[in-house]
Amino acid sequence: MDVTPGIRRDPQPDLAAAGQDEELVARIRGEIERDGPIPFARFMDRALYDPRGGYYRAAAARPGRDGDFLTAPEAHPIFGAALARAVADTWDRLDRPASFVLREYGAGDGALAAAVLAGLAGERPDLARIIRYDPVEIEPARIDAIAARLGASGHAAAFDPTRPSIDRPIIGMILANEVLDALPTHRIVARGGVLREIAVGWHDGRFTDIEVDPSTPALAARLAAEGVSLADGQRAEVCLALDGWIAGVAADLAAGVLLM
């Protein structure tokens, strides 16, 4: 077998062939026609998380070999095996409590959980026997798929989807792999020393960029707090949802590690 290193060149995707949920497009268009251009953060939130058509609300997780993109857990189980050591290290540093929870946000189809639990079973069976896995998914339909995957890989004991929700806050580790980059973000641009927001409008049968006054003073406040000054014409993205998300997740952790 030839294992010579090389560069794999895949053809560029045909974006026009990606398709869209026409019903969701119509509802977003209706909102714009009723209320005017909407912040990109609002558009992104509906496009990704709308209960009736959002990208991440499909019954099947989008990442994977047969999906739209790959994240590290789908690429190879070595990623989860490496994280298993971090999970075990956290347990050790907490003096090996009898109850230890691994909570994963954006759990998908359980690829990362299966690899982590397999790594613990091989190297730390003491922890593997008592760990409890708690997936957090925006689409509830995926929980059954996660349970099936863990059952098929021999880790059913770690996760019982019929068990009542685990009490909060927890002692353990919270994982969020490629979650923060999917939080809705605002788009901004500097024009002659004035901050403008790039909103989403509708024109000639398609969504378009439209520059408007900032939808919230929090955008300018974030730039000031971070010491950021945009050059004229320079664009940037500001994720105002980040602070609240991290604060909420961290509040669920009584003791342990939050790894993002």
C-alpha positions in Angstrom: 0.0 0.0 0.0 1.4 3.4 -1.0 1.5 5.7 2.0 3.5 8.5 0.4 2.4 11.9 1.9 0.7 14.2 -0.6 -1.9 16.9 -1.1 -5.5 15.9 -1.7 -7.2 18.3 -4.1 -11.0 18.0 -3.9 -13.1 19.9 -6.5 -14.7 23.2 -5.4 -18.3 22.7 -4.2 -21.1 23.9 -6.4 -22.8 26.3 -4.0 -25.8 26.6 -6.3 -26.4 22.9 -5.9 -26.6 23.2 -2.1 -30.3 24.0 -2.2 -32.4 25.8 0.4 -35.5 25.4 2.5 -38.0 27.5 0.4 -40.5 27.7 3.3 -37.8 29.1 5.6 -36.6 31.5 2.9 -40.2 32.7 2.5 -40.6 33.3 6.2 -37.3 35.2 6.6 -38.2 37.3 3.5 -41.6 38.0 5.0 -39.9 39.3 8.2 -37.7 41.6 6.2 -40.5 42.9 4.1 -42.5 43.5 7.3 -39.9 45.0 9.5 -37.0 46.1 7.2 -33.5 44.7 7.0 -32.5 42.4 9.9 -29.2 42.1 11.7 -27.0 39.3 10.2 -27.1 37.7 13.7 -30.9 37.3 13.4 -30.6 35.9 9.8 -27.9 33.4 11.0 -30.0 32.4 14.0 -33.0 31.6 11.8 -30.9 29.9 9.1 -29.2 27.6 11.5 -31.6 27.1 14.4 -35.1 27.8 13.2 -37.3 24.8 14.4 -38.9 24.5 11.0 -36.0 24.4 8.5 -32.9 25.5 10.3 -29.6 23.8 9.2 -28.9 22.3 12.6 -32.5 21.3 13.2 -32.4 18.4 10.7 -33.0 15.0 12.2 -29.6 13.8 10.9 -26.4 15.6 12.0 -24.8 17.5 9.2 -21.1 16.8 9.9 -19.7 13.4 8.8 -18.4 11.5 5.8 -21.8 11.7 4.2 -22.5 15.2 5.4 -21.5 18.7 4.4 -18.3 19.0 6.4 -16.0 17.1 8.7 -15.0 18.1 12.2 -12.1 16.4 14.1 -14.2 13.7 15.8 -15.6 12.5 12.4 -12.1 12.6 10.8 -10.5 10.1 13.2 -11.2 8.7 16.7 -7.7 9.7 17.8 -9.1 13.1 18.6 -11.5 11.7 21.1 -8.8 9.4 22.5 -6.6 12.4 23.2 -9.5 14.2 24.9 -10.1 11.1 27.0 -6.8 11.7 28.7 -7.9 15.2 29.6 -11.2 13.9 31.0 -9.3 11.4 33.1 -6.8 14.1 34.3 -9.8 16.2 35.4 -11.2 13.3 37.4 -7.9 12.7 39.0 -7.4 16.4 40.0 -10.9 16.4 41.6 -9.8 13.4 43.8 -11.8 10.9 41.7 -15.4 11.7 42.9 -17.9 8.8 42.8 -20.1 10.9 40.5 -18.5 12.4 37.4 -20.3 13.9 34.4 -19.1 14.4 30.8 -21.5 17.0 29.3 -21.1 17.7 25.6 -22.7 20.7 23.8 -23.3 20.2 20.1 -23.0 16.4 20.5 -24.1 15.7 16.9 -24.4 12.0 16.4 -22.1 11.0 19.3 -18.9 10.6 17.3 -16.8 12.4 19.9 -18.5 10.8 22.9 -17.9 7.3 21.4 -14.2 8.0 20.9 -13.7 9.5 24.4 -15.5 6.6 26.1 -13.5 4.1 24.1 -10.3 5.8 25.1 -11.4 5.7 28.8 -12.4 2.0 28.5 -9.0 1.2 27.2 -6.8 3.3 29.5 -9.0 4.2 32.5 -11.6 1.5 33.1 -12.0 2.8 36.7 -13.4 6.1 35.3 -15.2 4.4 32.5 -17.3 2.4 35.0 -18.7 5.5 36.7 -18.8 8.3 34.1 -22.1 9.6 33.0 -22.5 11.2 29.6 -24.9 14.0 29.1 -25.3 15.3 25.5 -26.9 18.7 24.9 -28.3 19.0 21.4 -30.5 21.7 19.8 -32.4 19.0 17.9 -34.0 16.5 20.4 -34.4 13.9 17.6 -30.6 13.3 17.6 -30.6 12.0 21.2 -31.9 8.6 20.0 -29.2 8.4 17.4 -26.5 9.2 20.0 -27.9 6.5 22.3 -27.9 4.0 19.4 -24.3 4.8 18.5 -23.1 4.5 22.1 -25.0 1.2 22.5 -23.5 -0.2 19.3 -20.0 0.7 20.4 -20.5 -0.9 23.9 -20.9 2.3 25.9 -24.6 2.1 26.7 -24.0 2.2 30.4 -22.6 5.7 30.3 -25.8 7.2 28.7 -29.4 6.4 29.3 -31.7 8.7 27.3 -34.7 7.7 29.5 -32.9 8.8 32.7 -34.1 12.2 34.1 -31.9 15.2 33.3 -28.7 15.3 35.3 -28.9 17.8 38.1 -27.1 21.1 37.6 -24.5 22.2 38.5 -22.3 19.2 37.8 -18.9 17.9 38.8 -17.0 16.8 35.8 -16.0 18.2 32.3 -18.0 20.2 29.8 -17.0 19.9 26.2 -18.0 22.2 23.3 -16.2 21.2 20.1 -16.9 23.7 17.2 -19.9 25.2 18.9 -18.8 28.8 19.6 -18.2 29.5 15.9 -21.8 28.6 15.2 -23.2 31.2 17.5 -25.0 34.0 15.6 -22.8 37.0 14.9 -23.2 40.6 13.9 -21.4 42.0 10.9 -20.1 45.6 11.0 -18.1 48.1 8.9 -16.4 51.4 9.5 -17.5 54.3 7.2 -15.8 57.7 7.6 -15.2 57.1 11.4 -18.8 56.0 11.9 -19.7 52.4 12.8 -22.3 50.8 10.5 -23.9 47.4 10.7 -24.2 45.1 7.7 -27.8 43.8 7.8 -29.7 41.4 5.5 -32.2 42.8 3.1 -34.2 41.4 0.2 -33.8 42.6 -3.4 -34.4 41.2 -6.9 -35.3 37.8 -5.5 -32.4 37.3 -3.2 -30.9 38.2 0.2 -28.5 41.2 0.0 -26.2 43.1 2.3 -27.5 46.5 3.4 -25.6 48.9 5.6 -27.7 50.4 8.4 -27.3 52.1 11.7 -26.1 49.6 14.5 -29.0 47.6 15.9 -27.5 47.9 19.4 -25.0 50.1 21.1 -23.4 46.9 22.4 -21.5 46.6 19.1 -19.6 49.8 19.6 -19.2 49.0 23.3 -17.6 45.7 22.5 -15.0 47.3 20.1 -14.2 49.9 22.8 -13.8 47.3 25.5 -11.5 45.3 23.3 -9.5 48.3 22.2 -10.4 47.7 18.6 -10.4 50.5 16.1 -11.5 49.7 12.5 -9.9 51.4 9.5 -12.2 53.1 7.1 -14.0 50.4 5.1 -12.7 47.6 7.3 -15.3 44.9 8.2 -15.5 42.8 11.3 -17.8 40.3 13.1 -19.0 40.7 16.7 -20.5 37.8 18.5 -22.6 39.3 21.3 -24.1 35.9 22.1 -20.7 34.6 23.3 -20.7 36.2 26.8 -24.1 34.9 27.8 -23.5 31.4 26.4 -20.2 31.0 28.2 -21.6 32.4 31.5 -24.6 30.0 31.3 -22.5 27.0 30.6 -19.9 27.8 33.2 -22.7 28.2 35.8 -23.5 24.6 35.3 -20.1 23.5 36.4 -19.7 23.2 40.2 -16.2 21.8 39.9 -14.2 20.6 36.9 -13.1 21.9 33.5 -14.9 23.7 30.6 -13.1 22.8 27.4 -14.1 24.6 24.2 
